[in-house]
């Protein structure tokens, strides 16, 4: 089987549903950045310390969600195809964020990205997720997309932030605070407390 189609030789590519767009379009930039993030998550999995198999398995789940997101971004709504990424993926991600946040000490200032090797590569994933989110927002100005994708990618950067802090905690690596940070995070009080 040949993997090259020659369609891209003139700077064009096909979307799901067979319409053609330029390779520098907002749509291609969006799903291309999601693909870059997915590749980076694959790299993260290889960089985690021994004993983090649960996190590695979780990241593989995220890779599948990212593939769904990329497919949805490559599928114009006019193609009348079912979208792959569903609201359940966002709920699952929020549960994981809550879990990792509960395992890390409360903070009230910005931290520097870094710490352990695992946390450092996860922070890079966080910034790629933010870039993907910006690309998707830009696409949404000109095209209709599965809105679950934007919400998922927004939540995903929070997930990577919480995971990076958790990985540092697991290896007894304290957060390093940004030296000139004022207090920016406030603990949300439960209603009636």
N, C-alpha and C positions, 0 to 999 in steps of 0.2 A: 504494500500500500504506500503510495506517495503521500507525504505530508505537506507538500507545497502545492498551492493552487494557482499561483501566478496572478491572482486577483489583485494582490497588494502591490504588484510591480508598478502600477500607475497611481499608487497612493490611496486606493479605495479598499473597502472591506465590506463583507456582507453581514447583515444583522440577522437575527432569528426572524424568519418570515420572508427572507430573501431580498429585502430592500438593501440598496447600496448606500454607503456614506463614506466620506473622507476619513482617513485614518487620524486626522487631527481634530475631528469633531468632538464636541463636549461629551457625547455619548461614549465614544471610544475611549476618550480620556478617563471617563468615570469607571467603566468596567476594566480598563487597563490598570488603573491604580488599585482597584480591588484585587485584581490578579497579582499585582506586585505585593500587596499586603499578604495575600494567601501564600505566596512563595516565601515571604519573610517569616510567616508563622511556621512554615515547614522548617526553616532554619532554626527558629527558636526551639522547636522540639528537640533538635540535635544538640542544643547548647545547655539544656537543663541538667542539673546534677542528678546523679544516680539516686534513685529513690523517689523521683517525682513522676512516676508512671501515671498516676491519676491525673496530674496536670497535663501530661503529654497526651493522654487519651481525650481529655477535655478539649485540648487545642485541635485535635483531629476533628472533633465535632464542629468546632468553629470553622475549620477549613471547608467542611462540607457546606456550612451555612454561607460562607463567602463564595463558594462556587455557585450556590443558588442565587446569591445577590448579583454576581456578575452576569449570570444567565438572564436574570430579570432586567438588568440594565441594558443588555444587548437585545432585548425584546420590546419593540415599540408596542404600546397598548393597542394600536390599530391592527396588529397582527392577530388579535383575538386568540391568544394562547394563554393557558392558565399560568399564573405567577407561581414561582417555587417557594420564595421566602414568605413565611407566614408569621402571624403575631406571636405564636407559641415560642418562636426562637428568641424573641425579645424578652418574653417572660422568663425563659430559662436563663438568659444572660443576666437579667436583673437579679435573679436568685443567686447566681454565682458571684456577682458584684457584692451583694449583701453579705454573703458568706466570707469572702476575702477581706472585706472591710471590717467585719467583726473580729477577725483574727489578727488585726494590726492595731497598734496603739493609736488613739485619737491624736490628731494634729490640728493646729490652727494657723499654720504658715505654709508657704510654698516650700517644696523640697526640690533638690537638684536631681535630675534624672541620673540614675546610676546605682552603685552599690555592688552587688554580686554580678557575676557574668550573666546569670539567668535574668536577673532584674534589668540589667542594662539592655539586653537585646529585646526584652519585652517593652521597655520604654521606647525603643525605636519603632516597634510595632504600633505603639500608641500614636506616635507622630505620623506614621504612614496612614493610620486610620483617620486622623484629623484631616490629612490632605485629601483622602478619598471622600470624606464628608464634604469638603469644600467643592470638589469636582461634581458631586451629585447635586449639591445645592445649585451650582451654576447650570447644570443640565436641566434642573426643574424649572428654570426660568423660560426655557424654550420647548420643553417636551414633557408629556405626562409619563410618569413612571410609577412603579409599585412603591407607594409611600412607606411601606414596611422596611424597605431597604435603607432609606435615609435614617429612620429611627434606629434600626439595628446598628448601622455604622456609627451613629452618634453614641449609642450605648457602648459599643465595642471599645472605643477609646477609654471610656470610664472603666471598663472591665480590665483592660491592659494596665491602667494605672493601679487599680486595686490588686491585681495579680503581681505586679512588680513589687509593691510594698510587702505583700504576703511572702514572696520569695526571699526578700531580704530578712524578714522576721524568721523564716525557717532556717536561715544560716546565721542568725544572731548578728546581722549587719544593720546597725541603726540607720535611720534616714538621715541624710545630710540636708540641713535647712539652708535655704537661700538666705544669705547673710543680711540683706537689706529688706527682707520681707516683713511687712506689718502683719498683724493678725487678719486673716482673710476668711477663714472657715469658722463657722459658728455651729455649735452642736444644736440640732433641732430638738426642741423640747416637745415631749408628747403633749397632746392636747389635754388641758386641765391640770397640768403639773406646774 
